Amino acid sequence: MQAKKITTTAEAAAREPFLPNFCAMRMVFAVVITAELLSIVLVLGSGRPASQFWPGLGLVSLYVQWTALAGAAALCILGPWLRRFNDNWSGILAWLILVIIAALVSEIASFLLGRVGQNRVLDPDGHLGLLWKSLGISGIVSALVLRYLHMQHLWREQVKAESEARLQALQSRIRPHFLFNSMNTIASLTRTQPSMAGEVVQDLADLFRVSLRDASRPSTLGDELEFARRYLNIEHQRLGERLQVEWDLQGLPQAAMMPALVLQPLVENAVYHGVEPATEPGTIRIVGRYGHRRVDLSIFNSLPSDYGVSHRKGNQLALDNIRQRLAGVFLGQASLTEHEEAGGFQVRLVFPHPWTEE
């Protein structure tokens, strides 16, 4: 599945039911671990002698694991059908399915154990005791798990809503000094290099067109790189030889989906904090690689010699903004890190492609 489209909260709630994909390996692993922990709790609370702990755990684990995996398999198969309903109905139907699966496994286990004359091995109360306890435990545990999944879904929707609000705020502002400087650059070029002035006007128009477009539309890596190039082209016309840009991009998937307006703010920060305040020429180096299903981008900028004195505030706010937007889209599978090194500052962006919500 491609990277998710950034949507409003209402659209996300309608299109993304809270039930996860139970066919994913991560979910199967979580089901197995949860079932085993439940088995340990049941054996510890059964009052068995300590000498019977491991034999009892083995038998109870087998029973609980069969119940849990059968329930996960049923939700995996019926998942597309359940997602047609709203959250309330899909949760109720999922709970009923899990309880029915528990009853079926209980009946099968009683039948098989009865065939070998061991129908009281799992429960001293026999067939009916095992059935009622299975229904009660599965009903309670299933309700708790589904409630947890629903709360997790609401949290994710809140993160997406906050990410979109931040994106709208980011789109609504292009630093006033950049706009004024760009207009001054265009006015200067109009007298000396009219053709270059027209190119800068076109780049500036494209910047505003992207910044004002619908926030729900995702972007691609190719578009984001082109957007950053146009921004740097405008800044180069203003700063001249003070701005040196180096590109080192190899094998990047241009169609990789990502949130809009991620690279340009990082490049803008590199200019604003690294190159613009310096009296000597500054360098911005953008390096990109792709491997192991992950896109790896780094943006390096040199720092002015008096960086400790003339350091401008606000860099961390922009990084935190982008970091939270990435978390809202890629659900923790993307990262944005930064560190200061000798003579420069580097920001590294890593995100998966193709992205699947496992």
C-alpha positions as a Markdown table, in Angstrom:
| # | Residue | x | y | z |
|---|---|---|---|---|
| 1 | Met | 0.0 | 0.0 | 0.0 |
| 2 | Gln | 1.3 | 3.4 | -0.9 |
| 3 | Ala | 2.0 | 6.1 | 1.7 |
| 4 | Lys | -1.2 | 7.3 | 3.2 |
| 5 | Lys | -2.9 | 10.5 | 1.9 |
| 6 | Ile | -3.0 | 13.2 | 4.5 |
| 7 | Thr | -6.7 | 13.6 | 5.3 |
| 8 | Thr | -8.9 | 15.6 | 7.6 |
| 9 | Thr | -10.0 | 13.9 | 10.8 |
| 10 | Ala | -13.6 | 13.3 | 9.5 |
| 11 | Glu | -12.3 | 11.8 | 6.2 |
| 12 | Ala | -9.8 | 9.6 | 8.1 |
| 13 | Ala | -12.4 | 8.3 | 10.5 |
| 14 | Ala | -14.6 | 7.4 | 7.5 |
| 15 | Arg | -11.9 | 5.7 | 5.5 |
| 16 | Glu | -9.7 | 4.1 | 8.1 |
| 17 | Pro | -11.6 | 1.9 | 10.6 |
| 18 | Phe | -9.9 | 1.2 | 13.8 |
| 19 | Leu | -9.5 | -2.5 | 13.2 |
| 20 | Pro | -5.9 | -3.1 | 12.1 |
| 21 | Asn | -4.7 | -5.6 | 9.5 |
| 22 | Phe | -4.6 | -8.9 | 11.4 |
| 23 | Cys | -2.9 | -10.6 | 8.5 |
| 24 | Ala | 0.3 | -8.5 | 9.1 |
| 25 | Met | 3.2 | -10.3 | 10.7 |
| 26 | Arg | 3.5 | -7.7 | 13.4 |
| 27 | Met | -0.1 | -8.3 | 14.5 |
| 28 | Val | 0.3 | -12.1 | 14.5 |
| 29 | Phe | 3.4 | -11.7 | 16.7 |
| 30 | Ala | 1.4 | -9.5 | 19.1 |
| 31 | Val | -1.4 | -12.0 | 19.2 |
| 32 | Val | 1.0 | -14.8 | 20.1 |
| 33 | Ile | 2.8 | -12.8 | 22.8 |
| 34 | Thr | -0.5 | -11.6 | 24.3 |
| 35 | Ala | -1.9 | -15.2 | 24.3 |
| 36 | Glu | 1.1 | -16.5 | 26.0 |
| 37 | Leu | 1.0 | -13.9 | 28.7 |
| 38 | Leu | -2.6 | -14.7 | 29.3 |
| 39 | Ser | -1.8 | -18.4 | 29.6 |
| 40 | Ile | 0.8 | -17.7 | 32.3 |
| 41 | Val | -1.7 | -15.6 | 34.2 |
| 42 | Leu | -4.4 | -18.3 | 34.0 |
| 43 | Val | -2.0 | -21.0 | 35.2 |
| 44 | Leu | -0.7 | -18.9 | 38.0 |
| 45 | Gly | -4.2 | -18.1 | 39.1 |
| 46 | Ser | -5.5 | -21.7 | 38.8 |
| 47 | Gly | -4.1 | -22.9 | 42.2 |
| 48 | Arg | -2.1 | -25.7 | 40.6 |
| 49 | Pro | 0.8 | -27.1 | 42.6 |
| 50 | Ala | 4.2 | -25.6 | 41.7 |
| 51 | Ser | 5.3 | -29.0 | 40.4 |
| 52 | Gln | 2.4 | -28.9 | 37.8 |
| 53 | Phe | 3.2 | -25.4 | 36.6 |
| 54 | Trp | 5.1 | -26.3 | 33.4 |
| 55 | Pro | 2.9 | -29.2 | 32.3 |
| 56 | Gly | -0.2 | -27.1 | 33.0 |
| 57 | Leu | 1.3 | -24.1 | 31.1 |
| 58 | Gly | 2.0 | -26.2 | 28.1 |
| 59 | Leu | -1.6 | -27.5 | 27.9 |
| 60 | Val | -3.2 | -24.1 | 28.6 |
| 61 | Ser | -0.8 | -22.3 | 26.2 |
| 62 | Leu | -1.8 | -24.7 | 23.4 |
| 63 | Tyr | -5.5 | -24.1 | 24.0 |
| 64 | Val | -5.2 | -20.3 | 24.3 |
| 65 | Gln | -2.9 | -20.1 | 21.3 |
| 66 | Trp | -5.3 | -22.0 | 19.2 |
| 67 | Thr | -8.1 | -19.8 | 20.3 |
| 68 | Ala | -6.2 | -16.6 | 19.7 |
| 69 | Leu | -4.7 | -17.6 | 16.3 |
| 70 | Ala | -8.1 | -18.9 | 15.1 |
| 71 | Gly | -9.7 | -15.5 | 16.1 |
| 72 | Ala | -6.9 | -13.6 | 14.4 |
| 73 | Ala | -7.3 | -15.7 | 11.3 |
| 74 | Ala | -11.1 | -15.0 | 11.3 |
| 75 | Leu | -10.6 | -11.3 | 11.6 |
| 76 | Cys | -7.9 | -11.4 | 8.9 |
| 77 | Ile | -10.3 | -13.1 | 6.5 |
| 78 | Leu | -13.4 | -11.1 | 7.5 |
| 79 | Gly | -11.5 | -7.8 | 7.8 |
| 80 | Pro | -12.5 | -6.3 | 4.4 |
| 81 | Trp | -16.2 | -7.1 | 5.3 |
| 82 | Leu | -15.9 | -5.6 | 8.8 |
| 83 | Arg | -14.4 | -2.4 | 7.5 |
| 84 | Arg | -17.5 | -1.6 | 5.6 |
| 85 | Phe | -19.2 | -0.8 | 8.9 |
| 86 | Asn | -18.6 | 2.2 | 11.2 |
| 87 | Asp | -16.3 | 1.8 | 14.2 |
| 88 | Asn | -19.1 | 0.8 | 16.6 |
| 89 | Trp | -20.6 | -1.9 | 14.5 |
| 90 | Ser | -17.3 | -3.3 | 13.3 |
| 91 | Gly | -16.2 | -3.5 | 17.0 |
| 92 | Ile | -19.3 | -5.3 | 18.1 |
| 93 | Leu | -19.1 | -7.7 | 15.2 |
| 94 | Ala | -15.4 | -8.4 | 15.8 |
| 95 | Trp | -16.2 | -9.1 | 19.5 |
| 96 | Leu | -19.0 | -11.5 | 18.6 |
| 97 | Ile | -16.7 | -13.3 | 16.1 |
| 98 | Leu | -14.0 | -13.7 | 18.7 |
| 99 | Val | -16.4 | -15.1 | 21.3 |
| 100 | Ile | -17.9 | -17.5 | 18.7 |
| 101 | Ile | -14.4 | -18.7 | 17.8 |
| 102 | Ala | -13.6 | -19.3 | 21.5 |
| 103 | Ala | -16.8 | -21.4 | 21.8 |
| 104 | Leu | -15.9 | -23.4 | 18.8 |
| 105 | Val | -12.4 | -24.1 | 20.0 |
| 106 | Ser | -13.8 | -25.1 | 23.4 |
| 107 | Glu | -16.2 | -27.6 | 21.8 |
| 108 | Ile | -13.5 | -29.0 | 19.6 |
| 109 | Ala | -11.1 | -29.4 | 22.5 |
| 110 | Ser | -13.8 | -31.0 | 24.7 |
| 111 | Phe | -14.6 | -33.5 | 21.9 |
| 112 | Leu | -11.0 | -34.4 | 21.3 |
| 113 | Leu | -10.2 | -34.8 | 25.0 |
| 114 | Gly | -13.4 | -36.8 | 25.5 |
| 115 | Arg | -12.3 | -39.2 | 22.8 |
| 116 | Val | -9.2 | -40.1 | 24.9 |
| 117 | Gly | -11.0 | -40.0 | 28.2 |
| 118 | Gln | -9.3 | -36.8 | 29.3 |
| 119 | Asn | -12.2 | -34.3 | 29.1 |
| 120 | Arg | -11.4 | -32.8 | 32.6 |
| 121 | Val | -7.7 | -32.1 | 31.9 |
| 122 | Leu | -8.3 | -28.4 | 30.9 |
| 123 | Asp | -11.0 | -27.8 | 33.5 |
| 124 | Pro | -12.1 | -29.9 | 36.5 |
| 125 | Asp | -15.7 | -28.9 | 35.8 |
| 126 | Gly | -15.7 | -30.7 | 32.5 |
| 127 | His | -17.3 | -29.7 | 29.2 |
| 128 | Leu | -19.7 | -27.0 | 30.5 |
| 129 | Gly | -17.1 | -25.5 | 32.8 |
| 130 | Leu | -14.6 | -25.2 | 30.1 |
| 131 | Leu | -17.2 | -23.6 | 27.7 |
| 132 | Trp | -18.4 | -21.0 | 30.2 |
| 133 | Lys | -14.9 | -20.0 | 31.3 |
| 134 | Ser | -13.8 | -19.8 | 27.7 |
| 135 | Leu | -16.7 | -17.6 | 26.8 |
| 136 | Gly | -16.2 | -15.4 | 29.9 |
| 137 | Ile | -12.4 | -15.0 | 29.5 |
| 138 | Ser | -12.5 | -14.5 | 25.7 |
| 139 | Gly | -15.4 | -12.0 | 26.1 |
| 140 | Ile | -13.5 | -9.9 | 28.6 |
| 141 | Val | -10.1 | -10.1 | 27.0 |
| 142 | Ser | -11.6 | -9.4 | 23.5 |
| 143 | Ala | -13.4 | -6.3 | 24.8 |
| 144 | Leu | -10.3 | -5.0 | 26.4 |
| 145 | Val | -8.2 | -5.5 | 23.3 |
| 146 | Leu | -10.8 | -4.0 | 21.0 |
| 147 | Arg | -11.1 | -1.0 | 23.4 |
| 148 | Tyr | -7.3 | -0.6 | 23.3 |
| 149 | Leu | -7.3 | -0.7 | 19.4 |
| 150 | His | -10.1 | 1.9 | 19.4 |
| 151 | Met | -8.2 | 4.2 | 21.7 |
| 152 | Gln | -5.1 | 3.8 | 19.6 |
| 153 | His | -7.1 | 4.7 | 16.5 |
| 154 | Leu | -8.4 | 7.8 | 18.1 |
| 155 | Trp | -4.9 | 8.8 | 19.2 |
| 156 | Arg | -3.7 | 8.3 | 15.6 |
| 157 | Glu | -6.5 | 10.5 | 14.3 |
| 158 | Gln | -5.6 | 13.2 | 16.8 |
| 159 | Val | -2.0 | 13.1 | 15.6 |
| 160 | Lys | -3.1 | 13.4 | 12.0 |
| 161 | Ala | -5.3 | 16.3 | 12.8 |
| 162 | Glu | -2.5 | 18.1 | 14.6 |
| 163 | Ser | -0.2 | 17.3 | 11.8 |
| 164 | Glu | -2.6 | 18.8 | 9.3 |
| 165 | Ala | -3.0 | 21.9 | 11.4 |
| 166 | Arg | 0.7 | 22.3 | 11.6 |
| 167 | Leu | 1.0 | 21.9 | 7.8 |
| 168 | Gln | -1.7 | 24.5 | 7.3 |
| 169 | Ala | 0.2 | 26.9 | 9.5 |
| 170 | Leu | 3.4 | 26.1 | 7.7 |
| 171 | Gln | 1.7 | 26.7 | 4.3 |
| 172 | Ser | 0.2 | 30.0 | 5.4 |
| 173 | Arg | 3.6 | 31.5 | 6.1 |
| 174 | Ile | 6.5 | 32.0 | 3.9 |
| 175 | Arg | 9.0 | 34.1 | 5.9 |
| 176 | Pro | 8.3 | 37.7 | 5.1 |
| 177 | His | 12.0 | 38.5 | 4.7 |
| 178 | Phe | 12.2 | 35.8 | 2.0 |
| 179 | Leu | 9.3 | 37.3 | 0.1 |
| 180 | Phe | 10.7 | 40.9 | 0.4 |
| 181 | Asn | 14.2 | 39.8 | -0.6 |
| 182 | Ser | 12.9 | 37.8 | -3.6 |
| 183 | Met | 10.9 | 40.9 | -4.8 |
| 184 | Asn | 14.0 | 43.1 | -4.4 |
| 185 | Thr | 16.0 | 40.5 | -6.3 |
| 186 | Ile | 13.4 | 40.5 | -9.1 |
| 187 | Ala | 13.4 | 44.3 | -9.2 |
| 188 | Ser | 17.2 | 44.3 | -9.5 |
| 189 | Leu | 17.3 | 41.7 | -12.2 |
| 190 | Thr | 14.6 | 43.4 | -14.2 |
| 191 | Arg | 17.0 | 46.2 | -15.0 |
| 192 | Thr | 20.1 | 44.1 | -15.6 |
| 193 | Gln | 18.9 | 40.6 | -16.7 |
| 194 | Pro | 15.3 | 40.6 | -17.7 |
| 195 | Ser | 15.3 | 36.9 | -18.8 |
| 196 | Met | 16.7 | 35.9 | -15.4 |
| 197 | Ala | 14.1 | 38.0 | -13.6 |
| 198 | Gly | 11.3 | 36.2 | -15.5 |
| 199 | Glu | 12.8 | 32.8 | -14.4 |
| 200 | Val | 12.9 | 34.0 | -10.7 |
| 201 | Val | 9.3 | 35.2 | -11.0 |
| 202 | Gln | 8.3 | 31.7 | -12.3 |
| 203 | Asp | 10.1 | 30.0 | -9.5 |
| 204 | Leu | 8.5 | 32.3 | -6.9 |
| 205 | Ala | 5.1 | 31.6 | -8.4 |
| 206 | Asp | 5.7 | 27.9 | -8.2 |
| 207 | Leu | 6.7 | 28.2 | -4.5 |
| 208 | Phe | 3.5 | 30.0 | -3.7 |
| 209 | Arg | 1.4 | 27.6 | -5.8 |
| 210 | Val | 2.7 | 24.6 | -3.8 |
| 211 | Ser | 2.5 | 26.3 | -0.4 |
| 212 | Leu | -1.2 | 27.3 | -1.0 |
| 213 | Arg | -2.5 | 24.1 | -2.4 |
| 214 | Asp | -4.8 | 21.7 | -0.6 |
| 215 | Ala | -3.0 | 20.2 | 2.5 |
| 216 | Ser | -4.8 | 16.9 | 1.9 |
| 217 | Arg | -2.8 | 16.3 | -1.2 |
| 218 | Pro | 0.4 | 14.2 | -0.7 |
| 219 | Ser | 3.6 | 15.0 | -2.5 |
| 220 | Thr | 6.3 | 12.9 | -4.1 |
| 221 | Leu | 10.0 | 12.9 | -3.5 |
| 222 | Gly | 10.6 | 14.2 | -7.1 |
| 223 | Asp | 8.2 | 17.1 | -6.5 |
| 224 | Glu | 9.8 | 18.0 | -3.2 |
| 225 | Leu | 13.3 | 17.9 | -4.7 |
| 226 | Glu | 12.2 | 20.2 | -7.5 |
| 227 | Phe | 10.5 | 22.5 | -5.1 |
| 228 | Ala | 13.7 | 22.7 | -3.1 |
| 229 | Arg | 15.7 | 23.4 | -6.3 |
| 230 | Arg | 13.4 | 26.3 | -7.2 |
| 231 | Tyr | 13.8 | 27.8 | -3.8 |
| 232 | Leu | 17.6 | 27.5 | -3.9 |
| 233 | Asn | 17.6 | 29.1 | -7.3 |
| 234 | Ile | 15.8 | 32.1 | -6.0 |
| 235 | Glu | 18.2 | 32.4 | -3.0 |
| 236 | His | 21.2 | 31.9 | -5.3 |
| 237 | Gln | 20.1 | 35.0 | -7.3 |
| 238 | Arg | 19.9 | 37.0 | -4.1 |
| 239 | Leu | 23.1 | 35.7 | -2.3 |
| 240 | Gly | 25.2 | 35.1 | -5.4 |
| 241 | Glu | 28.5 | 33.4 | -4.7 |
| 242 | Arg | 27.9 | 33.4 | -1.0 |
| 243 | Leu | 25.6 | 30.4 | -1.6 |
| 244 | Gln | 27.2 | 27.2 | -2.9 |
| 245 | Val | 24.9 | 24.2 | -3.5 |
| 246 | Glu | 26.1 | 20.7 | -4.0 |
| 247 | Trp | 23.7 | 17.9 | -5.0 |
| 248 | Asp | 24.6 | 14.2 | -4.6 |
| 249 | Leu | 21.4 | 12.1 | -5.4 |
| 250 | Gln | 21.8 | 8.5 | -6.5 |
| 251 | Gly | 19.0 | 6.0 | -7.2 |
| 252 | Leu | 16.2 | 7.9 | -5.5 |
| 253 | Pro | 12.6 | 6.8 | -6.3 |
| 254 | Gln | 11.1 | 10.0 | -7.6 |
| 255 | Ala | 7.6 | 8.7 | -7.1 |
| 256 | Ala | 8.0 | 7.9 | -3.4 |
| 257 | Met | 5.1 | 9.4 | -1.5 |
| 258 | Met | 5.7 | 11.8 | 1.3 |
| 259 | Pro | 4.1 | 14.8 | 3.1 |
| 260 | Ala | 4.2 | 18.1 | 1.2 |
| 261 | Leu | 6.5 | 20.9 | 2.3 |
| 262 | Val | 9.1 | 18.8 | 4.1 |
| 263 | Leu | 12.3 | 19.4 | 2.2 |
| 264 | Gln | 11.9 | 23.1 | 1.5 |
| 265 | Pro | 11.6 | 24.2 | 5.1 |
| 266 | Leu | 14.8 | 22.1 | 5.9 |
| 267 | Val | 16.6 | 23.8 | 3.0 |
| 268 | Glu | 15.3 | 27.2 | 4.1 |
| 269 | Asn | 16.6 | 26.6 | 7.6 |
| 270 | Ala | 20.0 | 25.7 | 6.1 |
| 271 | Val | 20.1 | 29.1 | 4.2 |
| 272 | Tyr | 18.6 | 31.1 | 7.1 |
| 273 | His | 20.8 | 29.7 | 9.9 |
| 274 | Gly | 23.9 | 28.7 | 8.0 |
| 275 | Val | 24.6 | 30.8 | 4.9 |
| 276 | Glu | 22.7 | 34.1 | 5.2 |
| 277 | Pro | 24.3 | 35.3 | 8.5 |
| 278 | Ala | 27.8 | 34.4 | 7.3 |
| 279 | Thr | 30.2 | 37.0 | 5.7 |
| 280 | Glu | 32.1 | 34.3 | 4.0 |
| 281 | Pro | 30.7 | 31.9 | 1.3 |
| 282 | Gly | 28.6 | 29.1 | 2.7 |
| 283 | Thr | 27.8 | 25.6 | 1.4 |
| 284 | Ile | 24.6 | 23.5 | 1.4 |
| 285 | Arg | 25.1 | 19.9 | 0.4 |
| 286 | Ile | 22.1 | 17.6 | -0.2 |
| 287 | Val | 22.8 | 13.9 | -0.4 |
| 288 | Gly | 20.2 | 11.2 | -1.1 |
| 289 | Arg | 20.4 | 7.4 | -1.3 |
| 290 | Tyr | 17.9 | 4.6 | -1.5 |
| 291 | Gly | 18.3 | 1.1 | -0.1 |
| 292 | His | 16.6 | -1.5 | 2.0 |
| 293 | Arg | 13.2 | 0.0 | 1.2 |
| 294 | Arg | 14.1 | 3.3 | 2.8 |
| 295 | Val | 14.9 | 6.8 | 1.4 |
| 296 | Asp | 17.8 | 8.5 | 3.2 |
| 297 | Leu | 18.2 | 12.2 | 2.7 |
| 298 | Ser | 20.7 | 14.5 | 4.5 |
| 299 | Ile | 21.0 | 18.3 | 4.2 |
| 300 | Phe | 24.3 | 19.8 | 5.4 |
| 301 | Asn | 25.0 | 23.5 | 5.8 |
| 302 | Ser | 28.2 | 25.2 | 6.8 |
| 303 | Leu | 28.0 | 27.5 | 9.8 |
| 304 | Pro | 29.3 | 31.1 | 10.1 |
| 305 | Ser | 32.6 | 31.5 | 11.9 |
| 306 | Asp | 30.8 | 33.5 | 14.6 |
| 307 | Tyr | 28.0 | 31.0 | 14.9 |
| 308 | Gly | 28.0 | 30.9 | 18.7 |
| 309 | Val | 27.4 | 34.7 | 18.8 |
| 310 | Ser | 25.0 | 35.2 | 15.9 |
| 311 | His | 23.0 | 32.0 | 16.2 |
| 312 | Arg | 19.4 | 32.6 | 15.2 |
| 313 | Lys | 16.5 | 31.1 | 17.1 |
| 314 | Gly | 13.7 | 29.0 | 15.7 |
| 315 | Asn | 15.5 | 26.1 | 14.0 |
| 316 | Gln | 14.3 | 23.5 | 16.5 |
| 317 | Leu | 10.7 | 24.6 | 16.2 |
| 318 | Ala | 10.7 | 23.9 | 12.5 |
| 319 | Leu | 12.4 | 20.5 | 13.0 |
| 320 | Asp | 9.9 | 19.5 | 15.7 |
| 321 | Asn | 7.0 | 20.5 | 13.4 |
| 322 | Ile | 8.2 | 18.3 | 10.5 |
| 323 | Arg | 9.1 | 15.5 | 12.9 |
| 324 | Gln | 5.5 | 15.4 | 14.2 |
| 325 | Arg | 4.0 | 15.5 | 10.7 |
| 326 | Leu | 6.2 | 12.5 | 9.6 |
| 327 | Ala | 5.0 | 10.6 | 12.7 |
| 328 | Gly | 1.4 | 11.3 | 11.8 |
| 329 | Val | 1.8 | 10.0 | 8.3 |
| 330 | Phe | 4.4 | 7.2 | 8.6 |
| 331 | Leu | 3.3 | 6.1 | 12.1 |
| 332 | Gly | 6.8 | 6.1 | 13.6 |
| 333 | Gln | 8.5 | 4.5 | 10.7 |
| 334 | Ala | 10.2 | 7.7 | 9.6 |
| 335 | Ser | 12.8 | 9.7 | 11.4 |
| 336 | Leu | 14.3 | 13.2 | 11.4 |
| 337 | Thr | 17.6 | 13.7 | 13.3 |
| 338 | Glu | 20.0 | 16.5 | 13.4 |
| 339 | His | 23.5 | 17.1 | 14.8 |
| 340 | Glu | 26.2 | 19.7 | 14.7 |
| 341 | Glu | 29.6 | 18.6 | 13.3 |
| 342 | Ala | 32.9 | 20.4 | 12.6 |
| 343 | Gly | 32.0 | 23.5 | 10.8 |
| 344 | Gly | 28.5 | 22.6 | 9.9 |
| 345 | Phe | 25.0 | 21.4 | 10.8 |
| 346 | Gln | 23.4 | 18.3 | 9.3 |
| 347 | Val | 19.7 | 17.2 | 9.2 |
| 348 | Arg | 18.9 | 13.6 | 8.2 |
| 349 | Leu | 15.5 | 12.5 | 7.0 |
| 350 | Val | 14.7 | 8.8 | 6.6 |
| 351 | Phe | 11.3 | 7.4 | 5.5 |
| 352 | Pro | 10.1 | 4.0 | 4.1 |
| 353 | His | 9.3 | 3.4 | 0.4 |
| 354 | Pro | 7.1 | 1.6 | -0.5 |
| 355 | Trp | 5.3 | 2.1 | 2.8 |
| 356 | Thr | 2.9 | -0.4 | 4.3 |
| 357 | Glu | 1.1 | -0.1 | 7.6 |
| 358 | Glu | 2.2 | -3.4 | 9.2 |
